[in-house]
Amino acid sequence: MLTATDGEGHTVDTLLRGRVTLLQPVRGFRTSLDPVLLSAFVTPPFGHFLDIGGGTGALSFLLLARDAAATGVAIELQAPLAALAEDGRARNGFGGRLEIRAGDVRGLGRALGAARFDLVITNPPFRPVEGSRASPDETRALSNHEVALTLADWADVASRAVRPGGRVAAVFPASRALELGGALRARDLSPARLRFVHPHAERPASRVLIEAERGGRAPLVVEPPLVVHAEGLERFSPEVRRMLEED
């Protein structure tokens, strides 16, 4: 990711060798590698998608860049982040393909209608409030901890929004993989693909990528582990570099 400060308290970042532009606060919530990993895990076509907790637009923008026919709706609770996503949408030329709504997805999701989306995708706040220390920065706390949106909350929205046969995809802590799978199955979202993400080959998984199908009955496929960093180095592994279009 390349970064430049715009002089207004925001940075202008680029992904995919400049094909995606992202505006982010200098302080507060800033995107991680997770949207890149999730957008590369889910295979196109994406059809009409819903991005739950869209932040400043990273995940939605990556999907739109990867599939020229895709359209979507991104919902973000925090109005300042949604405003940056609006600006990023214009800079990327995605105006007619992406609708950005600021507000609580639990209410806005009902307004969008049931069974409307081919894909519901999310990089949600996934740290439980109990047993972990939330950031004193409110923006980071809301983005990273289940302060305003829990696993049960977004799974409820996803199960209602996705069409029969459609997909739900998420990135989540590996330590909560069983809890995640159980929450999806309880809502008729059958896990179809699973991939664990390891920071280094010799370290335990830190993330899990999951794709579930509404009403699906196919057996779960556990894909080979994804290693983020090359062995013994802090540089990204060849696979992650390909996801970033750096190789």
C-alpha atoms as an extended CHARMM CRD file, in Angstrom:
* protein
*
       247  EXT
         1         1  MET       CA              0.0000000000        0.0000000000        0.0000000000  PROA      1               0.0000000000
         2         2  LEU       CA              1.3270000000        3.4360000000       -0.9740000000  PROA      2               0.0000000000
         3         3  THR       CA              0.3720000000        6.4050000000        1.2270000000  PROA      3               0.0000000000
         4         4  ALA       CA              0.3870000000       10.1890000000        0.8370000000  PROA      4               0.0000000000
         5         5  THR       CA             -1.0040000000       12.7440000000        3.3140000000  PROA      5               0.0000000000
         6         6  ASP       CA             -3.5710000000       15.1000000000        1.8080000000  PROA      6               0.0000000000
         7         7  GLY       CA             -3.1380000000       17.8520000000        4.4120000000  PROA      7               0.0000000000
         8         8  GLU       CA             -6.6940000000       17.5270000000        5.7680000000  PROA      8               0.0000000000
         9         9  GLY       CA             -6.1440000000       14.8740000000        8.4150000000  PROA      9               0.0000000000
        10        10  HSD       CA             -6.4950000000       12.0470000000        5.9090000000  PROA      10              0.0000000000
        11        11  THR       CA             -4.1790000000        9.9480000000        3.8260000000  PROA      11              0.0000000000
        12        12  VAL       CA             -4.6460000000        8.8940000000        0.2260000000  PROA      12              0.0000000000
        13        13  ASP       CA             -3.6240000000        5.2510000000       -0.1000000000  PROA      13              0.0000000000
        14        14  THR       CA             -3.4610000000        3.0080000000       -3.1230000000  PROA      14              0.0000000000
        15        15  LEU       CA             -3.8760000000       -0.7360000000       -3.5510000000  PROA      15              0.0000000000
        16        16  LEU       CA             -3.4230000000       -3.0970000000       -6.4950000000  PROA      16              0.0000000000
        17        17  ARG       CA             -0.6530000000       -0.9690000000       -7.9820000000  PROA      17              0.0000000000
        18        18  GLY       CA             -2.8200000000        2.1180000000       -7.9800000000  PROA      18              0.0000000000
        19        19  ARG       CA             -5.9900000000        0.5550000000       -9.3660000000  PROA      19              0.0000000000
        20        20  VAL       CA             -7.7620000000        1.2770000000       -6.0560000000  PROA      20              0.0000000000
        21        21  THR       CA             -7.5730000000        4.5490000000       -4.1270000000  PROA      21              0.0000000000
        22        22  LEU       CA             -8.5400000000        4.6680000000       -0.4500000000  PROA      22              0.0000000000
        23        23  LEU       CA             -8.9350000000        7.6650000000        1.8650000000  PROA      23              0.0000000000
        24        24  GLN       CA             -8.2440000000        7.0080000000        5.5430000000  PROA      24              0.0000000000
        25        25  PRO       CA             -7.9350000000        9.0580000000        8.7420000000  PROA      25              0.0000000000
        26        26  VAL       CA             -4.3760000000        9.8160000000        9.7840000000  PROA      26              0.0000000000
        27        27  ARG       CA             -5.4120000000        8.7900000000       13.3020000000  PROA      27              0.0000000000
        28        28  GLY       CA             -8.1100000000        6.3510000000       14.3030000000  PROA      28              0.0000000000
        29        29  PHE       CA             -9.3400000000        3.4290000000       12.2240000000  PROA      29              0.0000000000
        30        30  ARG       CA             -7.1280000000        2.3980000000        9.3130000000  PROA      30              0.0000000000
        31        31  THR       CA             -7.6160000000       -0.6970000000        7.2140000000  PROA      31              0.0000000000
        32        32  SER       CA             -5.4870000000       -3.8040000000        7.6010000000  PROA      32              0.0000000000
        33        33  LEU       CA             -4.5460000000       -6.5570000000        5.1640000000  PROA      33              0.0000000000
        34        34  ASP       CA             -7.7830000000       -8.4140000000        5.9700000000  PROA      34              0.0000000000
        35        35  PRO       CA             -9.9000000000       -6.8790000000        3.1480000000  PROA      35              0.0000000000
        36        36  VAL       CA             -7.2190000000       -7.8220000000        0.6240000000  PROA      36              0.0000000000
        37        37  LEU       CA             -7.1600000000      -11.4310000000        1.8410000000  PROA      37              0.0000000000
        38        38  LEU       CA            -10.9530000000      -11.7130000000        1.8930000000  PROA      38              0.0000000000
        39        39  SER       CA            -11.4770000000      -10.1110000000       -1.5250000000  PROA      39              0.0000000000
        40        40  ALA       CA             -8.9420000000      -12.5260000000       -3.0250000000  PROA      40              0.0000000000
        41        41  PHE       CA            -10.4950000000      -15.5320000000       -1.2660000000  PROA      41              0.0000000000
        42        42  VAL       CA            -13.9690000000      -14.9660000000       -2.7140000000  PROA      42              0.0000000000
        43        43  THR       CA            -14.1930000000      -15.8940000000       -6.3810000000  PROA      43              0.0000000000
        44        44  PRO       CA            -15.9930000000      -13.7040000000       -8.9470000000  PROA      44              0.0000000000
        45        45  PRO       CA            -18.5350000000      -13.0530000000      -10.2750000000  PROA      45              0.0000000000
        46        46  PHE       CA            -19.8000000000      -11.1660000000       -7.2420000000  PROA      46              0.0000000000
        47        47  GLY       CA            -23.1060000000      -10.0200000000       -8.6960000000  PROA      47              0.0000000000
        48        48  HSD       CA            -24.8930000000       -7.5650000000       -6.4170000000  PROA      48              0.0000000000
        49        49  PHE       CA            -23.1810000000       -7.5630000000       -3.0250000000  PROA      49              0.0000000000
        50        50  LEU       CA            -23.7170000000       -6.1470000000        0.4530000000  PROA      50              0.0000000000
        51        51  ASP       CA            -20.6670000000       -5.0360000000        2.4430000000  PROA      51              0.0000000000
        52        52  ILE       CA            -21.4650000000       -5.0110000000        6.1800000000  PROA      52              0.0000000000
        53        53  GLY       CA            -19.2740000000       -2.5260000000        8.0360000000  PROA      53              0.0000000000
        54        54  GLY       CA            -17.7530000000       -0.9780000000        4.9340000000  PROA      54              0.0000000000
        55        55  GLY       CA            -15.3520000000        1.3760000000        6.7370000000  PROA      55              0.0000000000
        56        56  THR       CA            -13.7010000000        3.7150000000        4.2520000000  PROA      56              0.0000000000
        57        57  GLY       CA            -14.4950000000        1.3640000000        1.3680000000  PROA      57              0.0000000000
        58        58  ALA       CA            -11.4860000000       -0.9500000000        1.0390000000  PROA      58              0.0000000000
        59        59  LEU       CA            -13.3610000000       -4.2400000000        0.6830000000  PROA      59              0.0000000000
        60        60  SER       CA            -16.0530000000       -2.8970000000       -1.6470000000  PROA      60              0.0000000000
        61        61  PHE       CA            -13.5050000000       -1.1240000000       -3.8300000000  PROA      61              0.0000000000
        62        62  LEU       CA            -11.4020000000       -4.2810000000       -4.1640000000  PROA      62              0.0000000000
        63        63  LEU       CA            -14.4430000000       -6.3170000000       -5.2200000000  PROA      63              0.0000000000
        64        64  LEU       CA            -15.4440000000       -3.7200000000       -7.8070000000  PROA      64              0.0000000000
        65        65  ALA       CA            -11.8870000000       -3.5920000000       -9.1570000000  PROA      65              0.0000000000
        66        66  ARG       CA            -11.7730000000       -7.3780000000       -9.5150000000  PROA      66              0.0000000000
        67        67  ASP       CA            -15.1720000000       -7.7610000000      -11.2130000000  PROA      67              0.0000000000
        68        68  ALA       CA            -16.1710000000       -5.0490000000      -13.6730000000  PROA      68              0.0000000000
        69        69  ALA       CA            -19.7960000000       -6.2510000000      -13.6790000000  PROA      69              0.0000000000
        70        70  ALA       CA            -20.2470000000       -6.2170000000       -9.8870000000  PROA      70              0.0000000000
        71        71  THR       CA            -22.4230000000       -3.6860000000       -8.0550000000  PROA      71              0.0000000000
        72        72  GLY       CA            -22.8990000000       -3.2440000000       -4.3520000000  PROA      72              0.0000000000
        73        73  VAL       CA            -24.1610000000       -1.5300000000       -1.2360000000  PROA      73              0.0000000000
        74        74  ALA       CA            -21.7860000000       -0.7210000000        1.6360000000  PROA      74              0.0000000000
        75        75  ILE       CA            -23.1770000000        0.1110000000        5.0760000000  PROA      75              0.0000000000
        76        76  GLU       CA            -20.9810000000        1.8360000000        7.6660000000  PROA      76              0.0000000000
        77        77  LEU       CA            -22.0710000000        2.8560000000       11.1580000000  PROA      77              0.0000000000
        78        78  GLN       CA            -19.6170000000        5.7360000000       11.5470000000  PROA      78              0.0000000000
        79        79  ALA       CA            -20.5530000000        8.7290000000        9.4210000000  PROA      79              0.0000000000
        80        80  PRO       CA            -16.9870000000       10.1430000000        9.1090000000  PROA      80              0.0000000000
        81        81  LEU       CA            -15.7430000000        6.8280000000        7.6870000000  PROA      81              0.0000000000
        82        82  ALA       CA            -18.7380000000        6.6010000000        5.3370000000  PROA      82              0.0000000000
        83        83  ALA       CA            -17.9530000000       10.1260000000        4.1150000000  PROA      83              0.0000000000
        84        84  LEU       CA            -14.3920000000        9.0780000000        3.2760000000  PROA      84              0.0000000000
        85        85  ALA       CA            -15.8040000000        6.0620000000        1.4400000000  PROA      85              0.0000000000
        86        86  GLU       CA            -18.0340000000        8.4270000000       -0.5750000000  PROA      86              0.0000000000
        87        87  ASP       CA            -14.9780000000       10.4540000000       -1.5730000000  PROA      87              0.0000000000
        88        88  GLY       CA            -13.0520000000        7.2850000000       -2.4170000000  PROA      88              0.0000000000
        89        89  ARG       CA            -15.9330000000        6.0180000000       -4.5170000000  PROA      89              0.0000000000
        90        90  ALA       CA            -15.7720000000        9.1730000000       -6.6260000000  PROA      90              0.0000000000
        91        91  ARG       CA            -11.9880000000        9.0310000000       -6.9640000000  PROA      91              0.0000000000
        92        92  ASN       CA            -12.1800000000        5.4420000000       -8.1590000000  PROA      92              0.0000000000
        93        93  GLY       CA            -14.9610000000        6.1250000000      -10.6550000000  PROA      93              0.0000000000
        94        94  PHE       CA            -17.3250000000        3.6770000000       -8.9200000000  PROA      94              0.0000000000
        95        95  GLY       CA            -20.1770000000        6.1820000000       -8.5960000000  PROA      95              0.0000000000
        96        96  GLY       CA            -22.8630000000        4.2430000000      -10.4400000000  PROA      96              0.0000000000
        97        97  ARG       CA            -21.7960000000        0.8420000000       -9.1170000000  PROA      97              0.0000000000
        98        98  LEU       CA            -21.6720000000        1.3490000000       -5.3520000000  PROA      98              0.0000000000
        99        99  GLU       CA            -24.1960000000        2.8090000000       -2.9320000000  PROA      99              0.0000000000
       100       100  ILE       CA            -22.8080000000        3.8600000000        0.4520000000  PROA      100             0.0000000000
       101       101  ARG       CA            -25.1470000000        4.2200000000        3.4110000000  PROA      101             0.0000000000
       102       102  ALA       CA            -24.2200000000        5.5990000000        6.8310000000  PROA      102             0.0000000000
       103       103  GLY       CA            -26.0730000000        4.0140000000        9.7520000000  PROA      103             0.0000000000
       104       104  ASP       CA            -26.6870000000        0.8980000000       11.7820000000  PROA      104             0.0000000000
       105       105  VAL       CA            -26.8100000000       -2.1530000000        9.5010000000  PROA      105             0.0000000000
       106       106  ARG       CA            -29.3230000000       -3.8200000000       11.8250000000  PROA      106             0.0000000000
       107       107  GLY       CA            -31.8900000000       -1.1980000000       10.8270000000  PROA      107             0.0000000000
       108       108  LEU       CA            -30.7240000000       -0.3620000000        7.3270000000  PROA      108             0.0000000000
       109       109  GLY       CA            -30.4860000000       -4.0520000000        6.4480000000  PROA      109             0.0000000000
       110       110  ARG       CA            -34.2270000000       -4.4430000000        6.9630000000  PROA      110             0.0000000000
       111       111  ALA       CA            -34.8590000000       -1.4070000000        4.7800000000  PROA      111             0.0000000000
       112       112  LEU       CA            -32.8420000000       -2.9440000000        1.9470000000  PROA      112             0.0000000000
       113       113  GLY       CA            -35.2260000000       -5.8760000000        1.6810000000  PROA      113             0.0000000000
       114       114  ALA       CA            -34.8840000000       -9.6390000000        2.0550000000  PROA      114             0.0000000000
       115       115  ALA       CA            -33.0300000000      -12.0930000000       -0.2040000000  PROA      115             0.0000000000
       116       116  ARG       CA            -31.7640000000       -9.2860000000       -2.4140000000  PROA      116             0.0000000000
       117       117  PHE       CA            -28.0240000000       -9.9300000000       -2.6080000000  PROA      117             0.0000000000
       118       118  ASP       CA            -25.9060000000      -12.5090000000       -4.4260000000  PROA      118             0.0000000000
       119       119  LEU       CA            -23.0490000000      -12.0220000000       -1.9480000000  PROA      119             0.0000000000
       120       120  VAL       CA            -22.9410000000      -10.6460000000        1.5740000000  PROA      120             0.0000000000
       121       121  ILE       CA            -19.3910000000       -9.9620000000        2.6630000000  PROA      121             0.0000000000
       122       122  THR       CA            -17.8990000000       -8.5230000000        5.8300000000  PROA      122             0.0000000000
       123       123  ASN       CA            -14.7040000000       -7.6520000000        7.6280000000  PROA      123             0.0000000000
       124       124  PRO       CA            -16.6030000000       -7.0180000000       10.8660000000  PROA      124             0.0000000000
       125       125  PRO       CA            -15.5460000000       -5.8660000000       14.3210000000  PROA      125             0.0000000000
       126       126  PHE       CA            -14.5460000000       -9.2350000000       15.7430000000  PROA      126             0.0000000000
       127       127  ARG       CA            -12.9100000000       -8.7470000000       19.1290000000  PROA      127             0.0000000000
       128       128  PRO       CA            -15.2980000000       -9.5260000000       22.0120000000  PROA      128             0.0000000000
       129       129  VAL       CA            -15.7590000000       -6.6800000000       24.4670000000  PROA      129             0.0000000000
       130       130  GLU       CA            -15.5040000000       -9.0140000000       27.4330000000  PROA      130             0.0000000000
       131       131  GLY       CA            -11.9680000000      -10.2150000000       28.0870000000  PROA      131             0.0000000000
       132       132  SER       CA            -10.1860000000       -7.7570000000       25.7890000000  PROA      132             0.0000000000
       133       133  ARG       CA             -9.1980000000       -4.1050000000       26.0070000000  PROA      133             0.0000000000
       134       134  ALA       CA            -10.9140000000       -1.8200000000       23.5330000000  PROA      134             0.0000000000
       135       135  SER       CA             -8.9990000000        1.1310000000       22.1190000000  PROA      135             0.0000000000
       136       136  PRO       CA             -9.6280000000        4.4880000000       23.8430000000  PROA      136             0.0000000000
       137       137  ASP       CA            -10.1550000000        5.8660000000       20.3270000000  PROA      137             0.0000000000
       138       138  GLU       CA            -13.8950000000        5.4730000000       19.6870000000  PROA      138             0.0000000000
       139       139  THR       CA            -13.4650000000        4.9810000000       15.9460000000  PROA      139             0.0000000000
       140       140  ARG       CA            -11.0300000000        2.1120000000       16.4540000000  PROA      140             0.0000000000
       141       141  ALA       CA            -13.1050000000        0.5980000000       19.2540000000  PROA      141             0.0000000000
       142       142  LEU       CA            -16.2550000000        0.5040000000       17.1060000000  PROA      142             0.0000000000
       143       143  SER       CA            -14.3310000000       -0.8870000000       14.1230000000  PROA      143             0.0000000000
       144       144  ASN       CA            -12.4100000000       -3.5900000000       15.9730000000  PROA      144             0.0000000000
       145       145  HSD       CA            -14.5340000000       -4.6290000000       18.9730000000  PROA      145             0.0000000000
       146       146  GLU       CA            -18.1060000000       -5.9260000000       19.1670000000  PROA      146             0.0000000000
       147       147  VAL       CA            -19.2990000000       -2.7100000000       20.7800000000  PROA      147             0.0000000000
       148       148  ALA       CA            -22.1540000000       -2.0140000000       18.3650000000  PROA      148             0.0000000000
       149       149  LEU       CA            -22.1750000000       -5.1070000000       16.1200000000  PROA      149             0.0000000000
       150       150  THR       CA            -21.7430000000       -8.6800000000       17.3180000000  PROA      150             0.0000000000
       151       151  LEU       CA            -21.2930000000      -11.9210000000       15.3900000000  PROA      151             0.0000000000
       152       152  ALA       CA            -24.9600000000      -12.7500000000       16.0070000000  PROA      152             0.0000000000
       153       153  ASP       CA            -26.0120000000       -9.2920000000       14.7660000000  PROA      153             0.0000000000
       154       154  TRP       CA            -24.2380000000       -9.3880000000       11.4150000000  PROA      154             0.0000000000
       155       155  ALA       CA            -25.0630000000      -13.0650000000       10.8610000000  PROA      155             0.0000000000
       156       156  ASP       CA            -28.7530000000      -12.2080000000       11.3000000000  PROA      156             0.0000000000
       157       157  VAL       CA            -28.4550000000       -9.4050000000        8.7290000000  PROA      157             0.0000000000
       158       158  ALA       CA            -26.5170000000      -11.5980000000        6.3010000000  PROA      158             0.0000000000
       159       159  SER       CA            -28.9700000000      -14.4920000000        6.4760000000  PROA      159             0.0000000000
       160       160  ARG       CA            -31.8620000000      -12.1860000000        5.7250000000  PROA      160             0.0000000000
       161       161  ALA       CA            -30.1460000000      -10.2070000000        2.9710000000  PROA      161             0.0000000000
       162       162  VAL       CA            -28.6300000000      -13.0310000000        0.8830000000  PROA      162             0.0000000000
       163       163  ARG       CA            -30.6990000000      -14.8110000000       -1.7240000000  PROA      163             0.0000000000
       164       164  PRO       CA            -31.1800000000      -18.6090000000       -1.6980000000  PROA      164             0.0000000000
       165       165  GLY       CA            -28.0380000000      -20.1300000000       -3.1730000000  PROA      165             0.0000000000
       166       166  GLY       CA            -26.1530000000      -16.8850000000       -2.5570000000  PROA      166             0.0000000000
       167       167  ARG       CA            -22.9270000000      -16.5890000000       -0.5800000000  PROA      167             0.0000000000
       168       168  VAL       CA            -21.8530000000      -15.0720000000        2.7180000000  PROA      168             0.0000000000
       169       169  ALA       CA            -18.1370000000      -14.4920000000        3.2680000000  PROA      169             0.0000000000
       170       170  ALA       CA            -16.1550000000      -13.1500000000        6.2190000000  PROA      170             0.0000000000
       171       171  VAL       CA            -12.7090000000      -12.8370000000        7.7570000000  PROA      171             0.0000000000
       172       172  PHE       CA            -12.5970000000      -13.5930000000       11.4800000000  PROA      172             0.0000000000
       173       173  PRO       CA            -10.1270000000      -14.5420000000       14.2270000000  PROA      173             0.0000000000
       174       174  ALA       CA             -9.0070000000      -18.1500000000       13.8380000000  PROA      174             0.0000000000
       175       175  SER       CA             -9.6440000000      -18.6630000000       17.5480000000  PROA      175             0.0000000000
       176       176  ARG       CA            -13.3580000000      -18.0700000000       16.9270000000  PROA      176             0.0000000000
       177       177  ALA       CA            -13.6950000000      -20.3570000000       13.8770000000  PROA      177             0.0000000000
       178       178  LEU       CA            -15.9970000000      -22.8630000000       15.6010000000  PROA      178             0.0000000000
       179       179  GLU       CA            -18.1840000000      -20.0860000000       16.9930000000  PROA      179             0.0000000000
       180       180  LEU       CA            -18.3650000000      -18.4930000000       13.5510000000  PROA      180             0.0000000000
       181       181  GLY       CA            -19.3100000000      -21.7420000000       11.8220000000  PROA      181             0.0000000000
       182       182  GLY       CA            -21.9880000000      -22.4610000000       14.4300000000  PROA      182             0.0000000000
       183       183  ALA       CA            -23.5200000000      -19.0020000000       14.0680000000  PROA      183             0.0000000000
       184       184  LEU       CA            -23.7500000000      -19.3880000000       10.2980000000  PROA      184             0.0000000000
       185       185  ARG       CA            -25.1840000000      -22.9180000000       10.3870000000  PROA      185             0.0000000000
       186       186  ALA       CA            -27.8460000000      -21.8050000000       12.8770000000  PROA      186             0.0000000000
       187       187  ARG       CA            -29.0930000000      -19.3840000000       10.1970000000  PROA      187             0.0000000000
       188       188  ASP       CA            -29.1540000000      -21.8570000000        7.2730000000  PROA      188             0.0000000000
       189       189  LEU       CA            -25.8030000000      -20.5690000000        6.0100000000  PROA      189             0.0000000000
       190       190  SER       CA            -23.8010000000      -23.7010000000        5.2890000000  PROA      190             0.0000000000
       191       191  PRO       CA            -19.9890000000      -23.2400000000        5.3440000000  PROA      191             0.0000000000
       192       192  ALA       CA            -18.6380000000      -24.3580000000        1.9720000000  PROA      192             0.0000000000
       193       193  ARG       CA            -15.0170000000      -23.1370000000        1.9960000000  PROA      193             0.0000000000
       194       194  LEU       CA            -12.5900000000      -22.4520000000        4.8190000000  PROA      194             0.0000000000
       195       195  ARG       CA             -9.0080000000      -21.2280000000        4.7910000000  PROA      195             0.0000000000
       196       196  PHE       CA             -6.7730000000      -20.4520000000        7.7650000000  PROA      196             0.0000000000
       197       197  VAL       CA             -4.3440000000      -17.5340000000        7.5870000000  PROA      197             0.0000000000
       198       198  HSD       CA             -0.9500000000      -17.7870000000        9.3040000000  PROA      198             0.0000000000
       199       199  PRO       CA              1.3150000000      -14.7460000000        9.8710000000  PROA      199             0.0000000000
       200       200  HSD       CA              4.3250000000      -17.0550000000        9.3340000000  PROA      200             0.0000000000
       201       201  ALA       CA              4.4530000000      -20.7230000000        8.3550000000  PROA      201             0.0000000000
       202       202  GLU       CA              5.6790000000      -21.7690000000       11.7900000000  PROA      202             0.0000000000
       203       203  ARG       CA              3.0830000000      -19.7470000000       13.7380000000  PROA      203             0.0000000000
       204       204  PRO       CA             -0.5310000000      -20.6040000000       14.6030000000  PROA      204             0.0000000000
       205       205  ALA       CA             -3.2990000000      -19.2510000000       12.4260000000  PROA      205             0.0000000000
       206       206  SER       CA             -4.4500000000      -15.7350000000       13.2810000000  PROA      206             0.0000000000
       207       207  ARG       CA             -7.4000000000      -15.4200000000       10.8820000000  PROA      207             0.0000000000
       208       208  VAL       CA             -9.9040000000      -17.6420000000        9.1460000000  PROA      208             0.0000000000
       209       209  LEU       CA            -11.5460000000      -16.9290000000        5.8020000000  PROA      209             0.0000000000
       210       210  ILE       CA            -14.9580000000      -18.5080000000        5.3780000000  PROA      210             0.0000000000
       211       211  GLU       CA            -17.5510000000      -18.7010000000        2.6230000000  PROA      211             0.0000000000
       212       212  ALA       CA            -21.0200000000      -20.0910000000        3.3060000000  PROA      212             0.0000000000
       213       213  GLU       CA            -23.9700000000      -20.7410000000        1.0220000000  PROA      213             0.0000000000
       214       214  ARG       CA            -27.6000000000      -19.9560000000        1.8290000000  PROA      214             0.0000000000
       215       215  GLY       CA            -29.3220000000      -23.3260000000        1.9880000000  PROA      215             0.0000000000
       216       216  GLY       CA            -26.2190000000      -25.1440000000        0.7160000000  PROA      216             0.0000000000
       217       217  ARG       CA            -25.6030000000      -28.7950000000        1.4850000000  PROA      217             0.0000000000
       218       218  ALA       CA            -22.2200000000      -29.4370000000       -0.1440000000  PROA      218             0.0000000000
       219       219  PRO       CA            -19.4290000000      -30.7510000000        2.1170000000  PROA      219             0.0000000000
       220       220  LEU       CA            -17.0370000000      -28.2000000000        3.5970000000  PROA      220             0.0000000000
       221       221  VAL       CA            -13.7520000000      -27.7810000000        1.7120000000  PROA      221             0.0000000000
       222       222  VAL       CA            -10.7910000000      -26.7940000000        3.8990000000  PROA      222             0.0000000000
       223       223  GLU       CA             -8.2390000000      -25.1510000000        1.6160000000  PROA      223             0.0000000000
       224       224  PRO       CA             -4.4480000000      -25.1110000000        2.1260000000  PROA      224             0.0000000000
       225       225  PRO       CA             -3.2070000000      -22.5700000000        4.6890000000  PROA      225             0.0000000000
       226       226  LEU       CA             -2.4070000000      -19.0600000000        3.5310000000  PROA      226             0.0000000000
       227       227  VAL       CA              0.9440000000      -17.7790000000        4.8400000000  PROA      227             0.0000000000
       228       228  VAL       CA              1.2060000000      -13.9850000000        4.9560000000  PROA      228             0.0000000000
       229       229  HSD       CA              4.9450000000      -13.4880000000        5.4070000000  PROA      229             0.0000000000
       230       230  ALA       CA              7.7830000000      -15.3280000000        3.7060000000  PROA      230             0.0000000000
       231       231  GLU       CA              9.6870000000      -17.6000000000        6.0680000000  PROA      231             0.0000000000
       232       232  GLY       CA             12.1510000000      -15.6700000000        8.1950000000  PROA      232             0.0000000000
       233       233  LEU       CA             11.2380000000      -12.3600000000        6.5750000000  PROA      233             0.0000000000
       234       234  GLU       CA              8.7610000000       -9.5880000000        7.1980000000  PROA      234             0.0000000000
       235       235  ARG       CA              8.0820000000       -9.1330000000        3.4750000000  PROA      235             0.0000000000
       236       236  PHE       CA              4.8940000000      -10.6240000000        2.1320000000  PROA      236             0.0000000000
       237       237  SER       CA              4.8290000000      -14.1510000000        0.7820000000  PROA      237             0.0000000000
       238       238  PRO       CA              4.6230000000      -14.6380000000       -3.0080000000  PROA      238             0.0000000000
       239       239  GLU       CA              0.9150000000      -15.4850000000       -2.7840000000  PROA      239             0.0000000000
       240       240  VAL       CA              0.0600000000      -12.3370000000       -0.8430000000  PROA      240             0.0000000000
       241       241  ARG       CA              2.1730000000      -10.2500000000       -3.2130000000  PROA      241             0.0000000000
       242       242  ARG       CA              0.1330000000      -11.6550000000       -6.0950000000  PROA      242             0.0000000000
       243       243  MET       CA             -3.0700000000      -10.6830000000       -4.2460000000  PROA      243             0.0000000000
       244       244  LEU       CA             -1.6920000000       -7.1530000000       -3.9710000000  PROA      244             0.0000000000
       245       245  GLU       CA             -0.6500000000       -7.3010000000       -7.6520000000  PROA      245             0.0000000000
       246       246  GLU       CA              2.9240000000       -6.5930000000       -6.6240000000  PROA      246             0.0000000000
       247       247  ASP       CA              4.3380000000       -9.5700000000       -8.5780000000  PROA      247             0.0000000000
